[in-house]
Amino acid sequence: MALMAKGERGDGGGSGAGETFLTLRPEGEDVRAFYRRVAAALVAAGAPVVLERCHAAPGALREVEAARRAAYGAAGIEAAGALALVGQRSCSGHEVAGVQLWLAPAGAEVAPLGCDGEVVGRACARGDARVVWLPEVGPRDPGLTRQEQARSMLHEAGRLLGAVGSSWRRVLRTWIYLPELLAWYPAFNAVRREAFREAGLLAPADGGGLPASTGIEGTLGASVGASVGGDLGGSARGRAACSLSVLALADDGLPLASARAVRSPVQCEALAYGAAFARAVELGGAGASLLFVSGTASIGPGGESLHPGDLGAQARHTLAAVAELLAAAGHAPGDAVHAVAYLKDGADAPAFRALAGRAGFDPSVLVETEADVCRAELLIELEVTSVRRATSAP
């Protein structure tokens, strides 16, 4: 994997010889005009879409999906199974907070993934590896209790992973959305721990086999009954208590040793306070390091919340903790190619963006949304995807 271009100020960053990561945000235009600009950026890049995450107001998801379908259809863009349509409020007042795309090198093998006669995701060949992306997975029966829905969702993800040639043991990254996050996040964590124990992810006992993750307030398009361009089927239809996106390695690619958990120098492992995820996961190989930094908040070395009610102090601590994680894998803030900031109060977005810029992060790769974080006293959570070209053999 070669080093890629990054998104510029909302209109894409072009395409390099390797993979490209784009971030686009509205600049005053309506949803249809915005997605025409997204489509134009994809045409200019000339590379196939691996995955796409669009953060938009929950009430606008159908409009966004229709705008995307029309723009991509007119431009001849094939992206079936790519879209995770995330229902979260924008901090800017636009219906869309932003779109983030991962594009494969031109000519790379990228194809939709099918299960039960439906398109459920996308796969991309990356050298000796094959990356599997399942953008929207929910419980099979949204009429169950919350905990039963969580078990159903995680089981469904495992079933789909198996159907497309992967498994929970090869998952690199998850994004988990709970529309009523603060009402039952501890209960969700209990269900997740048990499911991951059954899948063998808690061996070794310190959780070294866990994926990176973000658990945040929000929904996915299918979980509120929105059809994603016909891409996805009925497994997540109806209003669900939980939904998730999954990124994994296929079983026919690199050995699992090509991925490793990265520990935080300044925060304890999340498993210490009951949340089953790794602070970050690094995927090596093909001449570059791809690092997935989990949703990170102002949490101290003992798992305690720091600086309750103080946005500035929490933001500075969060940015420093993410920078330490990046450094632990040989990355720097300037290597971030995608970042999402989840803010309890969207009015805090300009202040956070300024702090992020001063901390060395490129604001052009950042999307901000308004969402509750996993603890009521936490005001900001940040996730990052970072890429750095390898300078020597591992």
Secondary structure, DSSP 8 states (H G I E B T S, - for coil): --------TTT-----SS-EEEEE--SS--HHHHHHHHHHHHHHHT--EEEEEEEE-GGGHHHHHHHHHHHHHHHT---TT-EEEEE-EESSSSSEEEEEEEE--TT--EEEEEETTEEEEEEEEETTEEEEEEEEE--S-TTS-HHHHHHHHHHHHHHHHHHTT--GGGEEEEEEEETTHHHHHHHHHHHHHHHHHHTTTT-STT-TT--EEEEEE-EEGGGBT---TT-S-GGG-SB-S-EEEEEEE-TTSS-GGGEEEE--SSS--GGGGT---BSEEEE--TTEEEEEEEEE-SB-TTS-B-STT-HHHHHHHHHHHHHHHHHHTT--GGGEEEEEEEESSGGGHHHHHHHHHHTT--GGGEEEEE---SSTT--EEEEEEEEEE-SS--
